[in-house]
């Protein structure tokens, strides 16, 4: 069994703060591990104790509510009394059945768990396999019983064949997150804690929670297929057509599927942007909120005794290699993105359109298609992975501006922005000068954006 929740001491802490794991949450997590390991329940494996230690010991991100040890212990006692300390097999069976009925209810009704599903294509693949199996067993005597047993075996076989370690790890983190997402009732905590144990300690084909996820996925996929047929009547479900926004919003699994496809379709465009083949040189005003967030981040570092300069090589390297867990990434996503959103998307769309009409004319068709797709998906209809696409392009654009400094200030077609210095661009005076320059160049939306960012200074 894979060991989850083992963190490298010198790597960034999983809580996302500006410290290594050793400097930040390790002490608390180790204390909680010892606490759970000494509780005396024989069924608390080291792997599960580590999971509980992470749930209680890793500092909360914004909006998270970390359950206290007494609340987790209360749920463990109920599980222990109903399952492991109960000598009556019938009562144990009733208790387990009750747990999984509640589990099914939670993943179908609780918003934070509704996305715990297979991908749409995988669910359709499973539906097709079950349809074929049912068709083959039609003529059997007592066919309902035969079919029920055959379906149960088919689900176990599918889990053995299709679920890989990454799938199981995703589920472990989903339930880690679910336990910390909000305040839960004791009954909900009991179910979530036991589900976490199952995903940590059991093989997929022996884990009834996986079976519940498959059933919920099948139900959701059938509903999505019905909507697709009503709107589009596609000949092949593997070629998901462009759907009405409300259909996609109604089906999280379909939204996720389209999101994953969007990322793969845009991948060639991202490659040529990141390797410099497409010189992605946006003007500084398009990411000005991001530059301000970087400045604020550096001031926070300075406050805790860690000096860094926005023009320094160390900071430029950090921007280039920024990870989702990093506090700077979180700040850019939660604060700067909302500030720059409209002007950034408009500027990127225009830039890529100009590239397609000019420098990109001689590129292979698949590259041009990918760039055109990236341009066209920059809209208000944001899927999960298109949001990630936007952030990747946004952060790369900030990096590009920081690397180019003064060269990033002029509007397209100008060689320089007279009188404006890079080292003054994040001052009130510098922004006022920049906004006047943009007004002179008839870039009124850009000038208004610069003044909005200036007010936040």
N, C-alpha and C positions, 0 to 999 in steps of 0.2 A: 504494500500500500504506500502510495506517495506521501511524503511528509510535507504537509502544508504549514504555512505561517512560520517558516524559518527565514529570518532576515539577516543579511550581511551587515555586520556592525559598522563598517565605514561607508556604506551606501546611504543615500538620502532616506530619512525616516519615512515609513509608509503613511504617517499622518500628514505629510506634505509641508512641514515646517522647515525653517532654514538651518537644520542641524542634521548630523548623521544619526542613524538609529542608536548607536552607542551613547551619543550625547543627549538623546531626546527620550524616546519611549521604552528603551530596552529595560531599564530598571523596573518600571511598573509591570511590564509584560512578564519579566522573570519572577517577580513577586507573586503575580496572579497564577503563574504556572505552578509554583510551589504550593500555593493555596489550594488550587483544584486537585493537584496530585496527592494531597494529603487528606482529602475529604473522606476516603474510605469506601467509596462506591467501587466495587470490583469492575464495573463496566466502563469506568472512565479511563479509556486508553490514553497513553502519552500523547498521541496525535490529537485526540479530542480535547484533552487538557490544554494543549497548545492553542487550539482554536478558541476555546473559552477565554484563555489568557489574552489573546489578541482582541477578542470582542470587548473585554472589560478594560484592557490596558493601553490600547493605542488611543492617543488623544483624538478627540472628535474633530472632524472637518466642519466647515460651516453648515449649520442646519442639522447636524447629527445629534442624537440623544443616546449617549452611551449608557446601557443598562448597568445598574449597580450589581455587585457580587451577590447581595442578599436576594435580589430579584431573580437572578439566574439560578441561585441555589434553590429558591422556592419552586422553580420549574423542574429542576433536577429531582427534588424530593417527590414531586408528583409522578414523574416518570419512574422513579425507583419503586415507589409504593404500588403503582398500577401494573408494572411490567416485571421488574427484576426481583422484587420482594414478595411477589404474589405467588402462592403455591398452587392456586386453583387454575388449571389450564384453560378452562372455559372463560373465566374472568379475565385472564391475560389476553385471550383471543379477542374478547369484547373490547378490552382497553385499546389494543392495537388497531382494531377496525375503527374504533371511535377516533383515534388519532388521525388516521388517514382520511376519514370522512371530513374531519376538520381541515386537514391539509388541502384536500381537493377544494373545499369551500374557500379557503384563504387564497389559493392561487387563481381562483376564478372570479373572486369578488373584490379582493383588496387591491387597490390601484397599484401599490408599489410592487406587487407580485404578478401582475397581469402579463408582464413581458417575459416571465420565466417559461419559455417555450423553446421547442426546436425551431430552426429556420423553416420558412415556408416550403422551400423545395424539398427539404428532408421530410417534412410532415407529409407532403404530397406523395413522395416515394413510399413512405410507410403505408399510406392509405391504399395505394395501388397494390402493394404486396398483400395487404389484408383482403382487398376485394378479390384478388386472384385466389387466395386461400379459401374464402367463403364460397366462391364459385365452384371450386373443386370439391368441396364437401357437401354440396347441395343434395346429392342423392343418398347420403348416409342415413342409416336408421338412427333415431334419436339425435337428429342432426343438430339440434340446438345445444345439447350437451357437448357433442363432438366439436361443434364450432367454438363454443366457449373455451374448451380446453386447448383447441388449436390456436385460438387468438392469444391466449395466455402464453403458450409456448413461442408463438411467433414474436410477441413483444420481447420476451427474454432473449431469443435468438438475435433479434434486431439490435438490442442493447449490446450484446456481446460483439456483434460484427461492426456496428456503426459508431458507438460512443467511444471516443478516444480520451486520453488523459486530460487534454485541454478542455473538453466539454465538462468533465467532472470538476475540474478546478474552477471553471466559470461558475458552476452551481455553488461550490463552496463559498466563493466570494459574494455571490448573489445573496446567500442566506446570512453571511457575515454582515453585509450591508443592510439587509432587511431588519435584523435585530437592532441595528443602531439608527434606523431611519426615522423612527417615531416612538412615542410611548405606547406600549402594547398592554393588553389585558393579560392576566395570568394564563388564561387558556391559550391565547395567541402565542405567548412566550413559550409555553410548554410545547406547542406544535413546532415552532421555529427552531427551538433548541434541539428537539429530537430529529428534525429534518437535517440540521447541520451535522449532527452525529452520524446520520445515515450516509450523507455524502462524503464525510471524512473517513468513516470506518468501513463502509461496505463497497464491494464491487458493484458496478452498475446493474448487472443482471440479478443481483441479490438485494437490490435496494428498491423497496416498494415506492419510494418517493419518485424514482425515475419513471416507474410505470405510470404514476399519477401525472407526471409531466407529459408523457407520451399521449395519454388519453386527452388531456387538456389541449395539447397541440393538434391532435386529430380533429377535435371538435372545432377549434378556431380555424383550422385550414379549410374544413368543409364549409363553414360560414363564409370565409373569404372567397372561396371558389364560386359559391352561389352568387356573391356580389359581383365578382369579375364577369361571370356569365351574363348576368343581368345587364351590366353596363357595356361589355365589350364582346362577349361571345368569342374568346380566342380559341383557335384550333389546338394550340399547344400551350399547356400551363407553364412549360419551361420558358416560354417567351412572354413574360409578363408585359402586357401592353401599358401604354401611358394611361393612367387611371385618373378619374376625378379625385380631387383633393379629399373630399369627404369620405370616399371609399378607403383610401389609404389611412386616413386618420382613425377610421372606425376599427381597423385591424392592425394592432401593433406588430404582429408577426409579418404582415405584408409590408408594413412600413420598414421594418428591419431588413427584409429581403431586398427591397428596392434600394435601401440605403447601402447595403453591401455591394450591390451591382454598380451603384453610382461610383463607389470608390474604385472598383476595378476598371470601370470605363474611363475614369479620369487619370488612372495611373501613368500612362505614357506621357501625358501633359505634365504631371508632377515631376517625372523623371527629367524631362528636358529643362524644366525650370530649375530644379535643384542642381543639375550638372552644368548649368550656365549656357546650354545651347539656345534656350530662349532667354535673352537678356531681360529679366524681369525687373525693370527699373521704374517703379512708381514714384511719383513726387512725394515729398515728406508730408505734405498736408493730408494725404490719404490715411496716414497712420499716426497722426499727431497725438491722439489720445493714448496710443500704445507707447510712444516715446515718453510721454508724461508718466505713464505707469512704470516704465523702466527707471525713470529718474526717482520716483517715489520709492521704488524697491531698493535702489542704491542708497538712498537716505536711511532706510530701515537697517540696511547692513552696517552703515556707518554708525548708527546708534548703538549697535551691539559690538562695536569694535572691529568690524570687518570692512576694510576700505576697498572699494572698487570704482572704476571710472567707466562711464558709458563709452568712451573712446578706447579703452584698454583692451588688449588682446584676450585677457581672461574673460571679460564680460562678453565680447564678441563670440568667443568659443561657446560660452554658456547659451547664448541666444541660438546659435546654430544647432546645438544638440539638446535643446530644451525638451524635457519629458513631461508627460501629462500630470505626473505627481508633483512637479516642482511648484513652489509657491509663486514664482514669477508667472508661470503658465496660468495658474489659477487667477492671479490678479489681472492678467491680460484678458482672460476669458470672461471674468465676472464684471470687470469695470471698464477696461479700455475698449473692448469689442462693442459694447452698447454705445459708447461715445462715437466711434469711428464707422459703425455699421453701414449707414447709408452712403456716405461719401466713398468709403472703401469699395463697396460692391459696384457702385457706379463707375469708379475709376478703373477697377480691374476689368470690368466688362468692356469698357471702351478701349483699354490697352490691348486686350486679347483680340478684339475685333480689328484693330489697326494692324496687329501682327499678322493675322490671317490674310488681310488684304495686301500686306507688304512683304516683310522679311520671310514670313512663313509660307509664301506661295509655292516654293519649290520643295517643301517638306513632303514626305510620304503621306498617303491618304490616311493611314491609321493614326498618325501623329496629329494631322489637321482635325480629324474627327474627334480625337480626345480633347484637343484644345477648345474646339467648338462646344463640346459637351460641357467642359469645365466652365466656359463662358455662359452657356445657357442655363446651367443649374444654379447660378448665382441669383437667387430670387428670395422672396419672402417665404416660400414653401421649403422649410429646412428639415431635412431628414437627419437621422443621427449621424451618419457618416458624412453627409454633405456639410454638416456643422464642423466635423473634424477636418474636412477638406478646407473649409473657409479658414479655420484656425491655423492649419499648416501654411497656407498661402499668406495669411495675415502675419504670422510670426516671421516667415521668410522675408516678407516685404519690409518689416521693421529691421531685420538683420541687414538687408540690402541698403536701406536708408542710412543706417549707422555706419556701414562700410564706405558709402559714397560721400557722406557728410555734405559739404556745400553743393556738390554735383546733384544732390537729390532735391534741392530747393526750387529750381526753375520749373516752370510749366513746360509741357511738351512743345518743342520747337525753339525754346530759348536756350542759350548756352549758359547763362548765369542770371542769378537774381541779384541785381545791383544793390549794394548797400546792406545786404543781409548776411550776417555771419552765423555759421553753424553753432558756435559756442554760445550764442545769444538766443537761439531759436526757442528755448524753453523758458524764456523770461517774458514778463508782461510786455516790456518794450519791444523785444524781438518779435513777438507774435503780432503786435500791432503793426509793426513795419511789414511783416510778411503778409498780413491781411490786406494792407494798402497796395502792395505789389500785385496781389492776386486780383484785386478789383481793377487795377489798371489793365490787366490782361484779360478782363471780362470773365474771370472765373469767380462769379458771385457766390455760388454755393460753397466753393472751397474757402473763400474769404469769410463767409458766415460761420463755417465750421471752425476755422482757426480762432475766431472771436469767442465761440462757445467754449472751446478748450481753454482759452486764455482766462475766462471767468473762473474756471476751476482752480487756477493758480492762486 
